[in-house]
Amino acid sequence: MSDNMLALTMGDPAGIGPEITVGAWQALHRHGPAFVVIGDPAILARAGGAVCEVADVAAARAAFADAIPVLPLSLGAPVAPGHPDSANADAITSSIAHAVRMARGGEVAGVVTNPISKVVLRRAGFPHPGHTEYLGELCGTPGREVMMLACPHLRVVPVTVHVALRQAIAELGTHDIIRTTRTTHAALRRDFGIDAPRIAIAGLNPHAGEGGTMGTEERDIIIPAIEALRAQGMDITGPWPPDTMFTPTARARYDVAMCMYHDQGLIPLKTLDMAQGVNVTLGLPIIRTSPDHGTAFDIAGQGIADPSSLVAAMRMAAEMAVHRNMS
């Protein structure tokens, strides 16, 4: 393992990835964690970065204090900030695949991914809903990956993720809640150093169904999952009414909130602290984090993008690597 060295993917080069990468290097180059970028050096130089092309991780570590080390990757088309081009889709996904290979091979401690555009990749035939599912395939663990969003004030895990709300409700099942919660419980112990995780499980309906008068999913789907998880020795509470489980008093009672659909968890987290929010993929043999925002094509190239979330993602990945190495 190369200390806490991380691999950073380029994301969509027409988005804010290049400028937040430069900002992250400026914030971290003196005290780390160190990272190597897999992407086009010219794009980072255009974003204002001091860039150094390198051939391997050892050279990247040596260069990091003075410049952004880059393992060069050719693009398929010229890049104009704010104007994505699907001709670069192969380079975007190749950057991700290369970073995963490095992590699986022990060259780096983890992978941090810059934002991608699902629309841009889909136009090029990319079959996955997003990063999370693609990482599962690359790691040989499809279907076992779990998305967690984390900030200093809250951790949330949605049971259903990148599907329409109508489909999420239709697909929600007891088995899915159990599987996702078990993966989350194991990751909190292994990667976050929480010996006995306290897990809160949200209801789906207003007032958590109000005893079946506002919906029966709690009774038929969620409570059976809670009972099964408690029988496995986990500290599980719920189902919590979703409208009260994110208050400061409530958050002090759990380490993670298991949410039934995407926005149920991501809205409160991003409202609390989007700048420090981090997307973490659990259930993989590697560590992977990402900023909790998108490509922001509308402000790309203007030099106003905030690198805070990427910096937080870097630091969290390095901390997770320390815990994982100790487990």
Secondary structure, DSSP 4 states (H G I P E B T S, - for coil): --TT-EEEE---TTTTHHHHHHHHHHHHTTT---EEEEE-HHHHHHTT--EEE-SSHHHHHHHTTTSEEEEE---SS--BTTB--GGGHHHHHHHHHHHHHHHHTTSSSEEE-----HHHHHHTT--SSSHHHHHHHHTT-TT--EEEEEETTEEEEESS-SS-HHHHHHH--HHHHHHHHHHHHHHHHHHH--SS-EEEEE-SSGGGGGGGTT-SHIIIIIHHHHHHHHHTT-EEEEEEPTTTTTSHHHHTT-SEEEESSHHHHHHHHHHHHSTT-EEEEESSSS-EEEESS---TTTTTSS----HHHHHHHHHHHHHHHHHHH-
